[in-house]
Amino acid sequence: MTDLKKKDEDAIASTPFGREMRKFFPFDNDYVHLNHASWGALPTAILDVQRQYQDATERRLDPFIRYELPTLIVAARRALATLLHAPLNSTVMVQNATTGFSVVLRNLTWEAGDTIFYFSTIYGGCEKSIQFTAETTPATAHRIPLAYPLSDAALVAQLHSAITSTRAQGLRPRLAVFDTVSSMPGVRMPFESLTALCRAEGVLSFVDGAHGAGHLPLDLAQLDPDFFVSNAHKWLMVPRPCAVLYVREALQPLVRSSVPTSHGFRPRVLPPGGRVRGSPMPVDERETAFVANFAFVGTLDTSPYVCVPAAVEWRRRLRWEGKTGEEAVVGYGMWLARAAGKRVAEMWGTEVLSNAGSEGQEGRDTLGECCMSNVRLPLDVASMAEKWNRGDVDATGAKLVIWMGKTGLEHGTFVQTYFYVGALWWRMSAQIYLELKDFEWGANVIKEMCDRAVKGEWMGSGRSKL
């Protein structure tokens, strides 16, 4: 019922990466998707698979939801566990990376002096989750400012210094949170070294791999984090929302509840009568308490989850430069991101965000070892703030980001810009349906918007102050 069409296998394998691959995606002909990192993008074949599962649900609701769906979700978990080189019983499905992070924060028992470390480049939703935890529990949040370019060694040293200083104050370093690839700026972090540091210091590690599965080669058995989460709906081309949460087996007793709490929760204190309310769903007695907690988290559209095996299979058919499957997709994405970043910087006369020149890097740009590139816009935000009497430079930058996002729609695209270390940057997402010409075109679109911004168009009519 949900098998991919075998007849398309040769067509997929023989199609060169770039614009020709667009025929396998449901994009409008007049729209160029330059922002894969935010939402991902679905091949039409995977969208068809999802609709088949949704239709199957509606045709026979109870039989499908109660008896067929659990088996399909196990298959999805197995596909992700295989991709990530993780034990099956250490992985469960959640809706998105932020949900997975909230699960861990909510389940850990926090005591006075417990400290949560995170870098200033953390995803906004995760930072607010930490702030909420600090407001509602005895835990303390420790924010580490991060201003690129910076060498990997210097970045790791910042976390080590924070841990050391916290202990010197009589506090307990409890959890450190960091990305595989951060959102904005879209750069690779030295998550392997950060994880190793946490292990050596006795600090729990949470690796936010929102930009992980389908983006980087990942081996959790080798990485050995305490907690890890990755979206599947971004770079793995699975329908939204879909993510996988990994918890080290020894720590699973700490994660007693899903978010929201599911029928699989096992209370420590029995209610009057001494019996725990059972689940309305069939229970697989072979499952661990951790896995059972996430088996049925209320009524959700879990059709994205069960599309994971089809997405992995679809990507397996892809070919590029003698590479196949994940190696081809990731290889092309990294190559294109670097080539596009270099070309756009040349067109604008600006720079790519790179740490190649940082001490200790020996010319190697590890920030750019991913499928994203970041190029500074040819726009002086500080001068514009002064010229237009807008006051706060940061607020001016934020205003420009919003205006550029909306204005890009006039050209049939969306460009993800952001304000960082005093400048505006374009976060460029490379994917198999894009090629260098698309980013050259996008660069011209942004340059035109920069020219319009200099004339004050971003301010709106009749306003001179924020």
PAZA-116219 format. One record per atom (N, C-alpha, C): residue in one letter; x, y, z. Coordinates in pm, whole numbers, plus 50000, padded with zeros to 5 digits. Example, Ala and Ser with C-alpha at 12.3 -4.5 7.8 and 13.67 -1.06 7.14 Angstrom:
A513194943150780/A512304955050780/A513204967050780/S512854977550708/S513674989450714/S512905000350787/
This chain:
M500824987850000/M500005000050000/M500855012650000/T501945012650081/T502725024850097/T504125023750038/D504345013849954/D505665012449891/D505895023749793/L507155028149785/L507515037749683/L507415030949547/K507125038749446/K506995033149312/K508355028649260/K508475015849230/K509745010449183/K510145016349048/K509135020148968/K509435025248835/K510185038648840/D510065045648955/D510735058548967/D512195057349009/E512605045449048/E513945043749104/E515025047749005/D514915043348881/D515915046748781/D515915061548749/A514725067548745/A514625081848715/A515295090148824/I515095086348948/I515715093549060/I517225092049054/A517685079949032/A519125077349031/A519835084248916/S519155086248804/S519795091848685/S519645107048674/T518905113348763/T518685127848756/T519805135148829/P520475144348762/P521555151848828/P521015161148936/F521765163049041/F521375172149147/F521335186449093/G520455194349149/G520275208049104/G518835210149062/R518615219548971/R517245223148934/R516445211548875/E517135202148810/E516405190948752/E515735182348858/M516245182548980/M515645174749088/M514325180849136/R514045193149098/R512795199549139/R511565191749094/K511685184148986/K510535176748936/K510055166149034/F510905162649132/F510495152849231/F509915159249357/F509775172549354/F509235179949468/F508005187949424/P507065190549512/P505815197249473/P505885212449475/F507055218349448/F507185232849450/F506365239349338/D505825251049366/D505235259149258/D506345262749159/N505965263749031/N506965266848929/N507595280548948/D506865289749010/D507355303449026/D507905305949167/Y508235295249239/Y508775296949374/Y510095289449386/V511115296249444/V512435290249468/V512625288949618/H512705276649665/H512825273949809/H514285274649850/L514675285949910/L516055288249951/L516245286650101/N515215282050171/N515265281650317/N514955267750370/H515655257850318/H515395244050358/H515595241950508/A516515249150569/A516865246850709/A515705249350804/S514765257850766/S513655260750856/S512595249850856/W512195245450738/W511055236450728/W511345223250657/G512525221950599/G512775210350515/G512035211650384/A511865200650313/A511075200050190/A510795185350160/L509585182650117/L509145168850096/L509175164749950/P509805153849916/P509595148249782/P508125144549765/T507605146149646/T506205142949619/T505905128449654/A506855119649630/A506645105449659/A506405103049808/I507085110549894/I506905108950039/I505595115150082/L505215126050019/L503915132150047/L502795122450011/D502955115249902/D501965105149862/D501895093849965/V503045089550016/V503065079050118/V502315083750243/Q502565096250284/Q501875101350402/Q500365101350381/R499915105450264/R498475105950238/R497865091950236/Q498635082250190/Q498135068450194/Q497925063850337/Y498855067350426/Y498685063650566/Y497505071050629/Q497355083650594/Q496215091250647/Q494905085350599/D494855081650471/D493645075450417/D493375062050483/A494415054250506/A494245041250570/A493695042850711/T494135053350779/T493615056150913/T492115058750908/E491675067150814/E490265071050809/E489365059750761/R489915050550684/R489085039550635/R488725029550746/R489695027150837/R489475017250945/R490165022451070/L489495031751138/L490135039351246/L490685030451358/D489855022951424/D490345015151538/D491345004351497/P491054996351395/P492044986251357/P493404992151323/F493405003551251/F494675009351210/F495405015651328/I494715024251404/I495365031551513/I495825022251625/R494975012451658/R495285003851772/R496284992651739/Y496194987051620/Y496954974851594/Y498014975951484/E497784984451383/E498764985651276/E499784996751304/L499305007951355/L500175019451377/L501345016551471/P501155009851585/P502305007251673/P503455000051604/T503124990451518/T504174983151446/T504894992251348/L504155001151284/L504755010551190/L505675020451261/I505305024651381/I506145034051456/I507435027151501/V507355014551537/V508575007251570/V509505006751449/A508935004651330/A509745004451208/A510405018051185/A509695028951215/A510265042351201/A511405044351300/R511195040051423/R512265041051523/R513485032951481/R513235021151427/R514345012651384/R515135019151271/A514435025451177/A515125032051066/A516005043451116/L515485051151212/L516265062251267/L517405057251354/A517155046851431/A518215041251514/A519355035951428/T519015029751317/T520045024751226/T520845036251165/L520145046751122/L520795058351062/L521745065051161/L521325065651288/L522105072651390/L523065063551465/H523055050551433/H523895040851503/H523615041251653/A522345039551685/A521895040051824/A521075027651857/P521035023351982/P520185012052020/P518715015452001/L517935005951950/L516525008351926/L515805012652054/N516085006252165/N515375009152289/N515835021952358/S516755029052294/S517165042252345/S516545053552263/T515745050252163/T515165060352075/T513645059752078/V513015071452083/V511555072652079/V511195084351988/M509965084351941/M509505094951852/M508895106351932/V509215118651892/V508585130751945/V508265139751828/Q507515150551854/Q507065158851742/Q508155167651684/N509015173051768/N510095181551717/N511205182151820/A512315188251783/A513485188451870/A513215196051999/T512455207051991/T512165214752111/T511335206652210/T510415198552159/T509635189652246/T510555179852317/G511475173852242/G512415164452302/G513245170952411/F513665183252388/F514445190552489/F513585193152613/S512335196952592/S511435199552703/S511195186952786/V511145175552719/V510975162752791/V512095161052894/V513325163352852/V514465161352942/V514465171653054/L514275184353021/L514255194753124/L513175192153228/R512035187853183/R510905185553274/R511155173553364/N511845163353316/N511995151053392/N513155151153491/L514195158753463/L515305159353557/L514855166153686/T515295160953799/T514985166953928/T516065177153962/W515665189553977/W516605200453994/W516715204354141/E517945206454186/E518205210554323/E518925223954324/A518895230554439/A519575243454452/A521045241954416/G521535250754331/G522925250354287/G523135243454155/D522145235554108/D522255229153977/D522325239653868/T523265238053777/T523475248153672/T523325241953534/I522605249053448/I522425245053308/I523245254553222/F524185249153146/F525035257353058/F524505257052915/Y524555268552851/Y524205269052709/Y524885281052645/F525075280152514/F525715290852439/F524655300752388/S525085313052364/S524165323552322/S523565320952184/T524155311852106/T523645308651972/T522585297551977/I522145293552095/I521145283152109/I519855287052037/Y519085277251995/Y517785279951933/Y516875286952036/G516135296951990/G515365305352081/G514385297652169/G513695287852110/G512735280052187/G513405272152299/C514615267252274/C515345259852377/C515835269152488/E516285281152449/E516705290752552/E515535294152644/K514375296252586/K513225299652668/K512785287852755/S513005275652707/S512725263952790/S513635263752912/I514905267352891/I515845268053003/I515445279253099/Q515065290753043/Q514665301953128/Q513435298553211/F512495291453151/F511305287253225/F511675277453337/T512605268253306/T513065258853408/T513725266153523/A514525276453492/A515195284153596/A514195292253680/E513085296153619/E512065303653693/E511235294753783/T511045282353746/T510085273753815/T510725262553897/T512055261453894/T512775251353972/T513985258054037/P514695250954125/P515895256954186/P517095258154091/A516975253153969/A518095253353875/A518475267553836/T519745269253798/T520275282053752/T520735280853608/A520435290853527/A520855290953387/A522155298853372/H523105293353298/H524385299953274/H524565301453123/R524435313553074/R524525316552930/R525955320152894/I526535313352796/I527915315752754/I527895323752624/P528335336452625/P528325344452502/P529245338252398/L528785338252274/L529545332152165/L529545341852047/A530725346752013/A530875356051901/A531845350151800/Y531315345251688/Y532165339951582/Y532775351451504/P533935348951434/P534625336151420/P535425332451545/L535485319351571/L536125314251690/L536615300151660/S537785296751708/S538285283351684/S537485273151766/D537515260751723/D536835250251798/D537405249151939/A538735249751949/A539375248352079/A538955259652174/A538855271752120/A538465283052203/A537015281652250/L536175276352163/L534775274352200/L534665263952312/V535355252952297/V535325242552401/V535905247952532/A536925256152521/A537535262052640/A536555270952715/Q535665277352643/Q534675285952709/Q533755277652798/L533315266052749/L532465257452832/L533265252252952/H534505248252928/H535325243153038/H535525253853144/S535755266153102/S535925277253196/S534645279553277/A533505278653209/A532225280753278/A531995269953383/I532325257453348/I532165246453443/I533075248453564/T534325252153537/T535305254053644/T534885265353738/S534485276553681/S534105288053763/S532835285253844/T531945277353787/T530715273853858/T531035265353981/R531905255653963/R532305247254076/R533005255654184/A533815265454142/A534525273954237/A533555282054322/Q532365284454269/Q531355291954343/Q530505282954433/G530835270154435/G530095260854517/G528815255854453/L528675258054322/L527495253454250/L527795240154180/R526755233654132/R526895220454070/R526645221153921/P527665219553837/P527445218953691/P526645206353658/R525415208153610/R524525196453595/R524315192453449/L524035202253363/L523675199153224/L524255209753131/A524815205053019/A525285214252915/A524545211052786/V524095221552719/V523295220252596/V524065226752481/F524185219752370/F524865225452254/F524365218352128/D524625224652014/D524085220051886/D525085211551808/T524545203551716/T525385197951611/T525695209251512/V524635215051458/V524715226951372/V523705236851428/S524155248551464/S523225258351522/S522325264151414/S521245270251457/S520245275451364/S520685288451299/M520955298451381/M521425311451329/M522455316951426/P523715317551384/P524215314051251/P524165298851225/G524045295451098/G523995281451059/G525395275751044/V525995272051156/V527385267351156/V527495254351238/R528465246351201/R528735233951274/R529475237051403/M529025230951512/M529715232451640/M530585220051665/P531625221351745/P532475209751778/P531795200951884/F530645195451846/F529825188351944/F530495175751996/E531375169751914/E532095157951962/E533005161452080/S533755172352066/S534665176552174/S533885181452295/L532785188052272/L531955192952383/L531365181252462/T530935170952389/T530385159052456/T531465152252539/A532655151052482/A533765144652555/A534125152652680/L534105165952668/L534385174452784/L533375172052895/C532105171452858/C531055169152958/C531265155653028/R531605145652951/R531825132353009/R532985132753109/A534065139653071/A535235140553158/A534945148453285/E534055158353275/E533745167053389/E532555162253470/G531925151153428/G530785146153502/G529555154853487/V529415161353372/V528275169953342/V527405162953237/L526105162753257/L525215156753158/L525255164653028/S525285157752916/S525325164352785/S524005162652712/F523495173552658/F522325173052569/F522755178852436/V522775170352333/V523155174652199/V521885177552120/D521705190152084/D520555194052003/D520915192251856/G520435181151801/G520695178251660/G519515181651572/A518855192951602/A517725197051517/A518135196851370/H519365201551344/H519975200551211/H520985189051215/G520475176851228/G521355165451245/G521075154351146/A520035146451170/A519725135151082/A519495139950940/G520205134050846/G520095138150706/G520985149750668/H521665155550767/H522515167150743/H523995163850764/L524265156150869/L525625152150902/L525685137050923/P526825130950897/P526995117050939/P527055116651092/L526205108751154/L526145108251300/L526265093851348/D527035091951452/D527225078851512/D527115080551663/L525905078151717/L525685080351859/L526445070351945/A526715058551891/A527495048851967/A528895054251994/Q529455061151896/Q530785066951912/Q530715080151988/L529735088451958/L529595101352024/L529305099552172/D528405090452205/D528065086852343/D527555098652425/P526535105752377/P525955116652457/P525005110852562/D524625119152657/D523605114852753/D522215116152693/F521995127452624/F520715129852558/F520995135552419/F520155131952325/F520295136952187/F518915137652125/V518685147952047/V517415149051975/V517715153951834/S516935149251738/S517105153851600/S515755154451530/N515535165351460/N514385165851371/N514625156451254/A513555150051209/A513615142351084/A512945150050972/H512145160151009/H511365167250907/H512165178450840/K513395180750880/K514205190850812/K515035184250703/W516195179150739/W517155174650639/W516925160450593/L516095152650665/L515835138850624/L514625137850531/M513935149250510/M512825149750414/M511635141050456/V511345141050584/V510185134250640/V509095144950663/P507805141450651/P506765151450675/P506855157650814/R506365169750827/R506345176950954/R505085173351034/P505195172451170/P506405173051252/P506885159051284/C508195157451296/C508755144251325/C510175145851377/A510445139751493/A511785140251551/A512025127551631/V513285125351664/V513665113551743/V514435118251866/L514095112651981/L514775115552106/L515555103252150/Y516835105352181/Y517705094652231/Y518035097652376/V517925087352461/V518335088452600/V519205076452633/R520385079052685/R521285068252724/R520545058552817/E520745045652797/E519975035652870/E520055037453021/A521235040553073/A521395042053218/A520615053753275/L520285063553189/L519575075453235/L518065074653211/Q517615064253144/Q516195063353111/Q515275063353233/P515685057753348/P514815058753466/P514535073153510/L515385082553469/L515155096653502/L514045102753418/V513835097253298/V512835102653205/V511565094553224/R510765098753321/R509605090853363/R508325094653289/S508345106253222/S507115110753157/S507415116753021/S506515114352928/S506555121452800/S505965135452823/V505935143552718/V505275156652723/V504315157452606/P502985157752633/P502355156652764/P502495142552820/T502175141052949/T502245127953014/T501295118252945/S501805106352916/S501035096652839/S500425085952928/H499665077152866/H499065065852936/H500135056052985/G501345057152933/G502405048052974/G503095052053102/F502755063553158/F503385068153282/F503095058553397/R504145055853476/R504005046853590/R504255054653719/P503205058353792/P503375066553912/P504065058954024/R504825066254104/R505505060154218/R504525057754333/V503555066754346/V502565065654453/V501255060854393/L500765049654442/L499515044054389/L498315051854439/P497285053354357/P496075060154399/P495285051554497/P494235057154561/P493405049154651/P492895036454580/G492985025354646/G492595012754584/G493785004854534/G494955011654522/G496185004754490/G496345000254347/R495575005854255/R495685001754115/R495975013754027/V496795011553929/V497125021953832/V496175020753713/R495665031953670/R494785031953554/R495525026553432/G494915017153363/G495545011053247/G495435019753123/S496175015753020/S496135022952893/S494965018152809/P494325027352735/P493235023252646/P493745016352520/M495055016352502/M495655010352383/M496294996952418/P496424988152319/P497144975652343/P498554978452393/V499014970952491/V500324973152552/V501254961652516/D502424965152465/D503444955052437/D504284953252562/E504084942252632/E504764939852758/E506274938652742/R506744936852620/R508174935552598/R508894948952598/E508134959852582/E508734973052576/E509214977552713/T510304985352714/T510794991052839/T509855002152884/A509985006253008/A509145017153060/A509385029952981/F510625032352942/F510955044352866/F510235044452731/V510345033652657/V509705032852526/V508185033352539/A507635026252637/A506185025852656/A505615039652686/N506415048152749/N505965061752781/N505625069752657/F506305066752546/F506135074752424/F505345067352317/A504805055752351/A504105047752251/A502795054152208/F502075060052303/F500795066452270/F500655078952355/V501035090352297/V500995103152369/V499745110652325/G498585104952354/G497335111352314/G497095110052165/T496045116852119/T495655116351978/T496465126451898/L497325121251812/L498175129551727/L498115124251585/D498445132851489/D498645128051353/D500075122651346/T500225109651362/T501545103551360/T501945098751220/S501195102951119/S501555098850983/S502965103350944/P503465114950993/P504855118150960/P505845107851013/Y505595102751135/Y506515093051194/Y506695080851103/V505555075651056/V505615062850985/V506135064450842/C506415076750801/C507015079150669/C508535078450672/V509125077150790/V510595077050799/V511215066150711/P510775053650718/P511415043450633/P511335046850484/A510195052450440/A510065056050298/A511025067250261/A511205077050350/A512135088050322/A513565082950312/V513935073950404/V515285068250400/V515495060450271/E514475052950231/E514555045050107/E514635054249985/W513855065049982/W513885074349869/W515275080349854/R515875084149964/R517215090049959/R518275079749921/R518025067049952/R518975056549917/R519175055749767/R518175059849689/R518225058749543/R519045069849477/L519405080049551/L520065091649494/L521535088949464/R522055095649360/R523435093749317/R524075107349288/W525355108749328/W526105120949296/W527595118149307/E528325120949202/E529785120049201/E530275106549256/G529615095749215/G530035082549258/G529565078649397/K528855087549463/K528335084949597/K526855081349588/T526365074149687/T524955070249687/T524315073849821/G522985075249819/G522205076949940/G522635088850024/E522745086450156/E523085097250249/E524415103750215/E525365095750174/E526675101150139/E526575110850022/A525705107849926/A525525116749811/A524825129649852/V523745128449930/V522965140249970/V523815149650054/V524475144150156/V525295152450245/V526515157950170/G527125149850088/G528295154350013/G527965166149922/Y526845164949849/Y526445175849760/Y526095188349840/G525355186549950/G524945198050031/G526135205750085/M527135198650134/M528325205450187/M529105212250077/W529225205449962/W529955211649850/W529245224349803/L527925223449784/L527175234849731/L527165246449830/A527035243449959/A527015254150059/A528315262150053/R529425255250042/R530715262250037/R530875270049909/A530525263749797/A530675270449668/A529765282749661/A528535281449708/A527585292449702/A528015303749796/G528475300249916/G528925310550008/G530075318649951/K531045311749893/K532185318649832/K531735327649718/R530845322649633/R530395330449517/R529605342749559/V528705341349653/V527885352749696/V528755363349765/A529715358949845/A530615368549909/A531395376449804/E531795369649696/E532475376549586/E531555386649519/M530295382849497/M529345391849431/M529085404249514/W529025402649645/W528705413849734/W529945421449783/G531105415249767/G532315421449822/G532325420949974/T531765410150030/T531735408950177/T532505396450219/E531955388450309/E532695377150363/E531765365850403/V532315353850404/V531645342150459/V532015341150606/L531075337550691/L531375335350832/L532215322650843/S533485324250878/S534435313050875/S535415314350991/N535865303051042/N536895303451147/N538235298251094/A538375297650962/A539615292350903/A540825300450947/G540645313350970/G541775321851007/G542005322851157/S541185315951235/S541335316551380/S542525308351426/E543155312651534/E544325305751586/E543995291351621/G544815282251573/G544625268251603/G543835260651499/Q543225267651404/Q542415261051301/Q543245256251183/E544445261851167/E545355257951059/E544675258750922/G543875269150903/G543235271650775/G541985263550750/R541565255550844/R540385247050826/R539135254050879/D538155255850795/D536895262250833/D535925251650883/T535945248751011/T535035238551064/T533605243851079/L533455256951088/L532095262651095/L531305258750970/G531975258150858/G531315255650730/G531245241050691/E531585231950781/E531515217750748/E530095212450773/C529185218250697/C527765214650705/C527095219050575/C525785217950569/C525065221250445/C524505235450447/M525115243950528/M524705258050532/M525935266850522/S525715278950473/S526765288950466/S526145302350505/N526965311150559/N526495324150609/N527325335250549/V526685344450479/V527395355250412/V526865368650460/R527785377650492/R527405390950542/R526815399450429/L525695405850458/L525035414350359/L525805427350339/P525745433150219/P526415445850192/P525565457550243/L525365457850373/L524485467750435/L525075471450571/D525285484450593/D525835489350720/D524665492950812/V524325483850899/V523155485750985/V523355497351081/A524555498751136/A524815509651230/A524615523251165/S525115524751043/S524955537450971/S523485540050939/M522765529450905/M521355531150874/M520575535250998/A520925529351113/A520245533051237/A520475547851267/E521705552251246/E522015566251271/E521345575451168/K521375571351043/K520825579650936/K519335581750952/W518635570950987/W517175571750995/W516665574251137/N517605577551227/N517225580851364/N516435569751429/R516895557351410/R516155546151467/R516685541951605/G517765547651649/G518235544851784/G518975531651798/D518345521951858/D518955509051892/D519345501451765/V520645498451751/V521135491551632/V520575477351626/D520515470651742/D519975457051744/D518525456751699/A517755466351746/A516345467051707/A516205470151558/T517115478451507/T517095481551364/T517385469051283/G518395461351325/G518705448951256/G517545439351256/A516865438151370/A515715429051380/A514595433551287/K514395446551277/K513355451951189/K513675448951042/L514935450251007/L515345447550869/L515155432850833/V515435424050928/V515245409750903/V513795406750869/I512885412350945/I511455410050921/I511055415850784/W511525427750754/W511165434150628/W511705426150508/M512935421450518/M513525414050406/M512815400750385/G512435394150493/G511715381650478/G510425383350401/K509675393650436/K508395396150369/K508595401350227/T509585409850209/T509825415750077/T510315405449977/G511045395350024/G511515384849934/G510395377749863/L509215377249925/L508075370549863/L507675377149731/E507995389749716/E507695396749590/E508445390349473/H509545383849505/H510385377749401/H510165362749391/G509235357549467/G508965343249461/G509955334949541/T510375340149657/T511265332649744/T511185338249884/F511855331749977/F512045336950112/F513515335550144/V514115346450191/V515525346050229/V515635347450380/Q516335338050442/Q516495338150587/Q517725346350625/T517485358750662/T518555367150712/T518465367750864/Y519525371950927/Y519525373551073/Y520585383951110/F520405389951226/F521325400151275/F522235393851380/Y523555394851358/Y524505388251447/Y525815395951447/V526395397751565/V527635405151588/V527685418051505/G526595425651509/G526555438851449/G526305439451300/A525975428051237/A525775428051092/A524605418951055/L524095421150934/L523075412350879/L523745401450795/W523255389150809/W523815377650738/W522695370150667/W523055363950557/W522145354950486/W522535340650519/R521605333150580/R521835319050604/R521365311350481/M522305304850414/M522025297950289/M521955282950315/S520885276650272/S520685262250291/S520845255150157/A521805246150150/A522055238750026/A521305225450028/Q520695222049913/Q519945209549905/Q519985204549762/I519575192049742/I519755185549611/I518965191849500/Y517915199749530/Y517095206049427/Y517575220249393/L518715224249451/L519275237549425/L520635236249359/E521055246949293/E522395247449234/E522935261549248/L524175263549205/L524855276249227/L524065287949169/K523435286149053/K522695297048990/K521545301949077/D520955293149156/D519865297249244/D520355306949350/F521545304649402/F522075313449505/F522585326549444/E523075326049322/E523435338549253/E522195346949232/W521115340549191/W519855347749174/W519385353449308/G519455345449414/G519055350149546/G519905361749593/A521195361349561/A522075372349600/A521665385349532/N521255384449405/N520795396449334/N519495401749394/V518615392649436/V517375396749502/V517685404349631/I518595399049710/I518935405449836/I519635418749813/K520515419349713/K521195432049683/K520185442749646/E519175439049569/E518125448749535/E517405453349662/M517135443949754/M516465447749878/M517355456749963/C518655454149960/C519585462850034/C519535477149980/D519485478449848/D519405491749787/D518115498749828/R517035491149834/R515755496949876/R515775500650024/A516465492350103/A516545495050247/A517315507850275/V518385510250199/V519185522350217/V518335534850194/K517325533650108/K516435544850080/K515335546250185/G515315537150282/G514355538350392/G513065530750373/E512965522550269/E511695515850241/E511285506450354/W512255500950426/W511965491650534/W511245498150651/M511295511550658/M510695518550771/M509175518450765/G508615517650644/G507175519150631/G506855533850614/S505665536550567/S505295550550538/S504945558050664/G505435570450671/G505015579550776/G505615576750913/R506665568450922/R507265565451053/R508745568351046/S509295574151153/S510715577351157/S511405571351278/K510625564951367/K511215558851485/K510625545051507/L511385536451573/L510895523151607/L509795524151711/
